Amino acid sequence: MDMTKSQFDVIIVGGGPAGLNAALVLGRARKHVLVLDNQKPRNWVTRETHGFLTRDGVSPQQFRAYAAEEIKSYPSVQFTSDTVIEINGQDGAFVVKTGEDKLYHARKILFAVGKRDLPLGIDGLKEVYGKSAFVCPYCDGWELRDQKLVIIASADKVLHMAKLIAGWTKDYVMCTNSDGTLPEEQMLELSHHGIQVYESPVHSIVSEEGMVRTVKLNDGTVIPCSGIFFQPKLQTGSDVPKALGCEVTDIGTIIVDTQGKTSVSGVFSAGDAASEMYQAIAAASLGALTAVSINNELNFERWDSSEDTRIIK
């Protein structure tokens, strides 16, 4: 088995907005950084990234390409396409093993692994996801403004989503997909605002070239529409954080403090992996802030240790 050993200040697991912005900040702080990414981001089903100042409308692939080009200015940052399968060790001495049988060593770890979708069991959803069916109105609501929409959400989220979507269109219905029971007072409130609620499970989505045409329910109801927002079911983008001992929520969000620190000393997390905001610009911001925390910790540790406190190129 071929094992390659390399030493870094920080290994970033994940190369999305959070990981990339963290790499930029750490590179400018003259830290030796390795970004390990498996090139399987959740948002590659979408055509465009929105709400990101100076990058509104670029594809996720273009966004990554622009970021990588900018980070090239900082030679202490390296990129490798590989999957992290195991991390052992402790703060200051982590060993990262990859799917290609490589070993890397790092003083700190940053998980920017995002989230991944779990199947919802709706026939036809895959064909429209990222084209005419989306999960975030702040990311894609503008493109579906004033259109006839179907909103698929669990009963406990229906009223919230109904109020939210009203800012983009007045022509929409709600589907609980038989996920919970809506309280009577909420049904009355929705009825007062003219919002139809369907509680039968969603059977299938009919589309043409990625554009939704109708949503069919198990009870035979057919709902014409030109767009969908749906509530995804998610889990952490990698099983490695939990295996390392990081505490996570029931939906797989890595628990961090205000500095991005996890429950494991020397291990940090940022972006969608450690947040439920799910916007590219929010993930990038969290990546930058967490990188500052990591850099501060490294600098302070070096200062307090017997190591030479001067920057080593």
Sequence and secondary structure as in RCSB ss.txt:
>XXXX:A:sequence
MDMTKSQFDVIIVGGGPAGLNAALVLGRARKHVLVLDNQKPRNWVTRETHGFLTRDGVSPQQFRAYAAEEIKSYP
SVQFTSDTVIEINGQDGAFVVKTGEDKLYHARKILFAVGKRDLPLGIDGLKEVYGKSAFVCPYCDGWELRDQKLV
IIASADKVLHMAKLIAGWTKDYVMCTNSDGTLPEEQMLELSHHGIQVYESPVHSIVSEEGMVRTVKLNDGTVIPC
SGIFFQPKLQTGSDVPKALGCEVTDIGTIIVDTQGKTSVSGVFSAGDAASEMYQAIAAASLGALTAVSINNELNF
ERWDSSEDTRIIK
>XXXX:A:secstr
      EEEEEEE  SHHHHHHHHHHHHTT  EEEEE S  GGGGSS   S TT TT  HHHHHHHHHHHHTT T
TEEEEE  EEEEEEETTEEEEEETTS EEEEEEEEE   EEEE    BTHHHHBTTTEES HHHHTGGGTTS EE
EE  HHHHHHHHHHHTTT S EEEE TT S   HHHHHHHHHTT  EE S EEEEEEETTEEEEEEETTS EEE 
SEEEE  EEEES SHHHHHT  B TT  B   TT B SSTTEEE GGGG S   HHHHHHHHHHHHHHHHHHHHH
HHHHSSS  S   
